[in-house]
Amino acid sequence: MSDAIRTDDKVVIERQIDASVDVVWQMWTHPDEFSAWYGPNGAEVTVSSWDLRVGGARLVQMTVPSPGGVMTMWFAGQFLDIIENRRLVYTEFMSDENGNPASQAPGGMSEPHPATEVRVELTDVDGRTKMVMTHIGVPAGSPGALGWTMAFDKLAARLRDGQR
């Protein structure tokens, strides 16, 4: 874990998903699938770069409606650990459109969030998937935690409706 990652706060969400581990893995690791469910309700997500290998970079654009108008955010990071159908670990930080750390936060936010770490653990349970996501550096009661809950609701609905 990098020194830049705060460990005082974290969001941990466990979900049972009515899909195989292989399908859930694809939803996390294929850019088109990921962009279809990631982010809070109303967000539009575009994956700009996605090099799924240890040390590979990721760059994701998120456009979200807000009271002050549409807010565009970029999130960059690096894949740290990849064990197919079992574990995915990556860093994430607010960036510019080129993946450079953001010097200022988008409108309405006080400052860009520091580097964080996302860990996803998948386990087969009788053909279903137990998914445990830990986002280190994001407080449990924060808007980020609510965003993850909304994203996982969208993921479950997408799988339930056969939209993959």
Secondary structure, 3 states (H helix, E strand, C coil): CCCCCCCCCEEEEEEEECCCHHHHHHHHHCHHHHHHHCCCCCCEEEEEEECCCCCCEEEEEEEEEECCEEEEEEEEEEEEEEECCCEEEEEEEEECCCCCECCCCCCCCCCCCCCEEEEEEEEEECCEEEEEEEEECCCCCCHHHHHHHHHHHHHHHHHHCCCC
